[in-house]
Amino acid sequence: MRRWINFIIVVLLMFGITYAAAAAADGDLRWDDAAQWSTNADSGCFVKVNGFTGENDDGLRIDYRLKPEGGWVALSKVVIGRIDQDTPVKFLIKASSSDDIEMKFVDVDSSIFGKKVALNRYGRWTEVVIYPGNTDHWWGGDDNLDQIVTFEIAVSGKGSGRIFIDEIGTGKTGTEASFVQGGPALDPDRELAGIGFRQRRASEMMAEDPLVVEYLKVMQDRSSPDRKLVPSMEDNMAQTFNNSIVAMAFILKGERERAERILDFYANATRVNNDDLYLQNFFYKGQPRGFYQFVFLNDQPGTAAYHNSGDSDRWIGDMAWLLIAYKYYEKEYGSDRYGKIIGLIKDLLKFYYKEEGGGGYIQHGWRRGDSKLHEDYGHPEANIDCYAALKLCGEDEYAGKIKKWIDENVKGNSLALDNYTWRVLAFGKDYEGLLNIPEYDFRYRKTMDHKGARVAGFFHGPDIEMENIWVDGTGHMACAFMEVGQLERGYFYANQMDPIIFDRYFSGKRTRALPYTLNKAGGYDWVDTSKGFVSCAAWYIFAKNRFNPMTLEKN
């Protein structure tokens, strides 16, 4: 998508499209004509823009269909010279959709600033007024929104629907905005000294609940045909990342045999002559490709156990975490039991390395059921994972180049939460200031009432209107604060996870679990908050044991 946007920008600038020429083409600056909009879609997704009879004849009818596992579609309109910080985009909208709409301003250096809103709030005709200042920097370019060249409307999620947009165009300066000002929403108490809830500090960490690791044991024993892999959310889905960190949690708690069950599964799934494309196997027809991001644990109609249905990625982030898990076993037990698979994953990551700007990054890997190898850009979060994995393997040259690339490309105060926490866990104390970016900011940090308790935690990204807590991310923050020696802040967030724990009974056996999020808001309609999520249990165990899963050290 970024490449597509850059292409549009370059072409427009090459042909010298000016404000005057564009104004002549659009007349009154209304953009209700479907012919004015370009469309783009993620692989496997569909979008069609037609007209309908709106208030002044033309309007936009957007019909779309997204992939069941998630995707996006987008419309783009050239607006060079039309919009500045004081000029809003204004339109009427009505939607039949449970997905999200993203409104984006793109500037000349490919900086993308956006606002994401649930479409279900627009079941009836609603006026939307959005200024550039109502958005946050999402990716690309820099933190400055300079000359705006395109305005985009995107839809993201997992469903399908129809959206009507009417009377779209530029609005008058001073028109009341539909959204609050973008950018950080800093807590006035962010540097309050002392111990307490307002200070976000605790003098002691509450004791670990031993029934959380029991939950992981039960998940392993009851969910897969051979009692090896764990499901993500008490379901039929085995995700490589989640199994990797559960294996690490087992090692941390002295459950060596249980960790070996998981690690053996992947180590044994290395049949070089495998010709089953959708089987969870490192090789396909002799080519090393890595493991799929997710597969089904048990047979289901049309899909055998340990296969996927053709829509899973072989994602380098998962490969990196699996490699870290193997290195933890090697470190803890002084064993070379997994030497072969360690070498295979390490060599694959190195093979996917691409030089860029004096540093470099590990490319994505096979995408969308092996239909595509790599994207044309680097993924920051996954490269933090790869840095940590390669550093543990003694590949300092590769790790150093990846770190340089990350330092040059991962900037700003509106990134995904783990771009802050995982950099601190991977790079150490010199980066501790990154934790203040989300921790001081109400767009990330949320305080909620949960089952009679007041709980503080974090959303996965910046959204001042969102009221939800991502439990994994709260564990990341606890571990990261303890990594840099800010123990009281680390204890506080580790303790925030305890009121979230709830009882789960299986065949009369009591265990205790944590949900992935506290509710379904913010794109988490797929979360069943009555069920536990294994990665949350693992991060809880990491936090309670002051363990850094990226360096394999306790703090």
PERA-V967830 format. One record per run of one state. SS is the DSSP state (H for helix, E for strand, - for the rest). FROM is the first residue (numbers start at 1). TO is the last residue. Records with the same first field share a line. If there is no record, write none. Layout:
BEGIN
SS = FROM-TO ; FROM-TO
END
This chain:
BEGIN
- = 1-1 ; 15-18 ; 27-29 ; 31-33 ; 37-37 ; 42-45 ; 52-53 ; 55-56 ; 58-59 ; 66-70 ; 79-88 ; 97-99 ; 108-111 ; 123-125 ; 131-131 ; 135-135 ; 140-147 ; 158-159 ; 171-185 ; 187-195 ; 197-200 ; 202-210 ; 224-236 ; 253-255 ; 269-278 ; 280-282 ; 285-286 ; 289-293 ; 297-299 ; 301-302 ; 304-306 ; 308-315 ; 334-338 ; 352-352 ; 357-358 ; 363-365 ; 368-371 ; 374-379 ; 393-395 ; 410-417 ; 428-428 ; 432-433 ; 440-440 ; 442-444 ; 451-452 ; 459-469 ; 484-486 ; 497-497 ; 501-501 ; 507-508 ; 514-516 ; 518-533 ; 545-546 ; 549-552 ; 555-555
H = 2-14 ; 19-26 ; 34-36 ; 119-122 ; 132-134 ; 211-223 ; 240-252 ; 256-268 ; 316-333 ; 339-351 ; 380-392 ; 396-409 ; 418-427 ; 429-431 ; 434-439 ; 471-483 ; 487-496 ; 498-500 ; 534-544
E = 30-30 ; 38-41 ; 46-51 ; 54-54 ; 57-57 ; 60-65 ; 71-78 ; 89-96 ; 100-107 ; 112-118 ; 126-130 ; 136-139 ; 148-157 ; 160-170 ; 186-186 ; 196-196 ; 201-201 ; 237-239 ; 279-279 ; 283-284 ; 287-288 ; 294-296 ; 300-300 ; 303-303 ; 307-307 ; 353-356 ; 359-362 ; 366-367 ; 372-373 ; 441-441 ; 445-450 ; 453-458 ; 470-470 ; 502-506 ; 509-513 ; 517-517 ; 547-548 ; 553-554
END
